[in-house]
Amino acid sequence: MDLDDLLNELNSGRTIKGDSPLHEVMHRTSQEAMRITGELNGGYHEPAEVRALLSRLIGKPVDETVTMFPPFSSDFGRNITLGKRIFINAGCKFQDQGGITIGDDCLIGHNVVIATLNHDLAPSHRADMHPAPVMIGRNVWIGANATILAGVTIGDDAVVAAASVVTKDVPAGSIVVGSPARVVRSVPE
C-alpha cells in the first residue's frame, strides 16, 4: 500500500480502518507533513519560500499569487488543492485527508479550522475514519476562528462569519453566521 492507494480510498469516501495498512500509510504521510510544517513554522521565510514549503507539503505546485501567513498546520497535506490569488491568514489548521479544495480569490481568516475526517461513533470502531471533502468555491471569505466540517461545500461569493461552525452546505452568494451556521442574508453587490 502506498500514498496513491490511500488517496484513491480517501477520495472515494471509503472508510479507513484504524488497524489497516492504509492507516499506516496515513500515519507515515502525517509524519512528513509535521516535518514540513515544523520547518515552515520554525522561523521567518520570504513569501516565495513559504509557497515552496507549501508546495512540498501538498505535493503539487502552488501558484505565485497564493499568500500564506504562518503558522499553519496540516496533519496530512497531500489532499489540498489551491486555486489562484488565495490568502490564508495565520493560525489555520487543515485536516485534509478527505480533501480540501479552495477556489480562486478566497480569503481564509485567522485560526480557521477545516476538518475532513470523522471517527466512527461506535466505540468498537472509534479508530476507523470516514473522509468527506470540503469544497470552497471562488471568491469566498471565511472569517477568523470559523470551523468548516467534513462534507461541506461553500458556494462561490459566500461569506462565513467569524467563529461560525459550518455543518452543512452554504449556498453561493450567501452569508452564514453562528453555530451551527445558518444563512442570514445574501451578499450585497
N, C-alpha and C positions, 0 to 999 in steps of 0.2 A: 504494500500500500504506500502511495506517495501523495504529495500535495494535490496533484491533478485529480486523483481518485477522491480525495476528501472534498475538494471544491465541487466536483460533479455531484456528490451526495448532498452537500450543503445547498447548492443552487437548485437542486431538485426538491428541496424541502424535506428530505428524509431525515428521520431521527438518527442521531449519532449515539450509539450505546456507550455508556460510561466505561465499560471494560473492553472495548473493541480496539482492533488495530487502528481504525480511523481516529479514535480518541487519542491514541498515542501520537499520530501524525499532527493532530491539532495541538497537542501539548508541545511538541518539538517546534512547530511553527510559532507558537506563542513565546517560546524562549528567545527565538530570533527577533521577534517584534520587541520584546523587552530590551534586548541588546541595542537595537537601533533607536528606540525611543529614549533609552538611557543616554545615548550619545547626543541625540537631538536636544534633550533637556538639561544636559550637563554643563552648558555654558553658552555664551553668545555665538551666534552664527549669522553671517550675512544672509540676506533673503535667498540668493541663489543656492547657498549651502543648505538652507532649510528645505528648499524644494528638492535638492539632490537626496537628502536623507529621507524625505517623504516618499520620493520615487523608489528608493531602496526598500522602504517599508511596504509599499503597496505592490512592488514588483512590476511597475509599468511607468512610462514617462508621466511627469506632471507638467502641465503647461506653464510657461514662464509668467502667465498672468495670474497664477494662483499665489495667494499670500496666506501664510500661517504664522501666528504669534505663539511660540511655545510658552509654557509647557503644553504638551499634547500627549495623550495616552491612547494606545490601541493595543488590545490584548491578542490580536491576530494579524491584522494589517493586510493580508493578501486578498481581501474581498471588498476593497474600497475602489470605487470608480469616481473620478473627479472631472468635472467639466472645466470651463474656462472662466476667468475673472471671478473666482471664488475667494472669499475672505473667511478664514477660520480663526476666531479670536482665542485668547489664552485660556488654558484650563480645560479644554474639551476632552471628552473621553468617548471613544468609539469602540464598541464591542461588535465587530464587523463579520463574524463568522457567517451569519446568514446573508450578508451582502448589504452594502451601503452604496447608493448611487446619489451623487449630488450634481444637479444640473448647473448650467452656466449661470453666472451673475448672482450667485447666492451669498448671503451674509449669515454666518453662524456665530452667535454671540458667545460671550464668556461662559465657560463651565457647562456647555451643552453636553448632555449625555444622549448617545444614540445606541440603543440595545437591540440586537437582532437574534438573541437566543432566549429560550425559556427552558427551565428544567422541568422534568416530569413532575406532576403533582403527587403521584403515588409514591409513598416513602420507599417502597422496594425498588423503584426505578428512578429515584431522585437524581442520580448521576447521569441519566440519559438527557440529551439536549435536543430541543426542537428548534431548528432555524427557520426564520422568516425574514425576508428582505425589508429594508427601509428604502423607499424611493422618494427623493426630494426633487421636485420639478425645477423649472427655470425661474430665476428671479425671486426666490423665496427668501424671506428674512425670518430667522429663528432667534428669538430674544434670549438674553442671558438666563442661565440656570434652567432652561427648558429640558424636558426629558421626552424623547421620542421612542416609543416602544416597538417591539418586533411586529412586522407585518404591515406597518403604516405606510401609506402613500400620501405625500403632501403635494397638492396640485400647484401648477405654475402661478406665480404672483401672490401666493398666500403669505400671511404673516402669522407666526406663532408667538404669542405674547410671552414676556419673561415669566419664568417659573411655572409655565404650563406643563401639564403631563398629557401627552398626546397618545391616546389609546386606540383611536380609530382614524380612518382616512379623513383628510382635510380637503374640502373642495377647492378647486382653482379660484383665485381671486377673493378668498375669504379670510377673515381674521378670527383666530381661535384664542380663547382665554380660559384659564382655570385648570382644575384638577378634579375630574378628567376634563380635558379641553373641550369646549363647545363653541360653535360658531356664534359670534355676536353681531357681525355685520360684514359687509363687503368692503374690499379695499377701495378707497376713493381714487378716482382717476386724476 
